[in-house]
Amino acid sequence: MDKFLINGPCKIKGNVSISGSKNASLPILAATLLFDQPVILRNLPKVRDINTMFNLLKSLGSKIILSKDQKSAKIINKKNMKTFASYSLVKTMRGSILVLGPLISKYHKSKISLPGGCLIGARPVNYHLAALKKLGMIYELKDGYILAKSRGNLKGAIINFPKISVGATENSIIAACLAKGETILKNCAIEPEIKDLTNFLNKAGAKIKWSGRTCKITGVVSLSKIEYSVMADRIEAGTFCVAAALTNGNLKVKNINPRTITSEINLLKKVGAKIKIYKNEILIRGPKKIKSIRNIKTKEFPGIPTDLQAQLMVLMCKAVGKSSITENIFENRFMHVAELQRLGAKINIKNNTAKIKGKTKFIAAELMSSDLRASVALVLAAIVSNGKSCINRIYHLDRGYEKIENKLKKVGVKIKRIK
C-alpha cells in the first residue's frame, strides 16, 4: 500500500495549476446515461473516483474512449443499456448513487447497491429516494440493493427537500430532465458543481432555470450530443491556498474561477494572507504570523465547505491564539484530530466543535489517513512539521487529488511516494 514520506518544514512557492473538479465530474458523468448521442467531456481529473465512475458506466454498457492524457473522454451509450449496478463497483464511492436518477428516467428500472465511500457520517440516501418517488419511482430495499422501477416516463412534481442535500439535488435534476411536464425543486443545494451540472445539461438541450435555492426543470424528449469542459476543483484550489497561508508561502494558483472560493478567500484574508484576484488565477502570500479566528463554521455553499474543514484546522493549529471550528454538515468529520494530536496539536472536541490552541510546534510522526480530506490535512501538517513524517493509506488521497505529490514537489515540498 502506498505511503508518503514528507520531510518538513517546507515553504510553498511557485505556480500550481488546478485540475478539473471531481465533485462536478461525477454527476455530469452519471447524467451521460440520459444521452442517445455521444458526449465528449474535457478537463476531467485523473483520480480514483473518476475511474470508479468510468467502470460503473462501462458495466452498464457505455463505451468510453479516453484521450492520451486521460483528461478527456468520449462516452457512447448502447441502445440497450444494462440497469444493474453491483456492490463491487458501488461500495467504494458514495457518488455511485447518482446513476439511479438517470437509469429510472431513461430506462424505467434499476437495481443498484446501497453505496459506500468515506466514513464521515451517515449521509443517508433517503432524500434521493423520497424525491425520486415523488417523480414516480417505485422502489424497495432488499439485500443491500435498491430495486426500483417506474411505470413509463417519470412525471414532473413539486419537491421540497427537508434538508439541503447536494447528492439528492443532483439526482433529482438529472431524473427530471426527461420527465413529463414541470418539476420544481425547493431548498436545493446550490454548490458551483451543481450549477456546472445544470450548465452542461442546458447546453445539451435541457430546460433548467434557477431562482435562489429553487430549481425549475421542464422535461424534454431527448438531449443532444455535446462537448463540455468541466469546471476546476475549488476544494483543490482552497487546499493549496491554505498551504500557502500555512507556510508563509508565495503561490500563484492557476486555472480557477476565484468566485467559486469567495468565502475561503475572505477567511484567509482574515488570518493575514495577502491575496490578489484575477480572472482565472489567484496570487496568495502567507502571513508571517497567522491570526486565529474564534468561530469557523462549515456551511452549505456559499459558506465555508466541509471539505476544507480539516485543512483549516491545521492552519488554526499554527495561528497565534485560540480558535474553534464547528462542523455543521457531517457528524463524524473530526477523524483527523487524533492524528494531528500525535504531531503535537492541542485540540479539544466537544460535540461538533473543535477548540484549538494555536502556536503548535508540530513534530514529525507516522500517521494514518482515515478519509479523503483528513488525508490532505495530514499532508499539510507534515509540511510544517520538524522532521520526516510517514503518511499511510494514501489511497484515500488518490480518490480526489490528481498526483498531489507531483504538484507539491513543484512548489517546494520534500515529498516522496513509496510502496
Secondary structure by P-SEA (a helix, b strand, c coil): cbbbbbccccccbbbbbbcccaaaaaaaaaacccccbbbbbccccccaaaaaaaaaaaaabbbbbbcccccbbbbbbcccccccccccccccccccccaaaaaaacccccccccccccccccccaaaaaaaaaaabbbbbbcccccccccccbbbbbbbbbccccaaaaaaaaaaacccccbbbbccccccaaaaaaaaaaaaabbbbbbcccbbbbbbccccccbbbbbbccaaaaaaaaaaaaaccbbbbbccccccccaaaaaaaaaabbbbbbcccbbbbbbbcbbbbbcbbbbbccccccccaaaaaaaaaaaccccbbbbbccccccccaaaaaaaacccccccccbbbbbcccbbbbbbbccccaaaaaaaaaaaaacccbbbbccaaaaaacccaaaaaaaaacccccccc
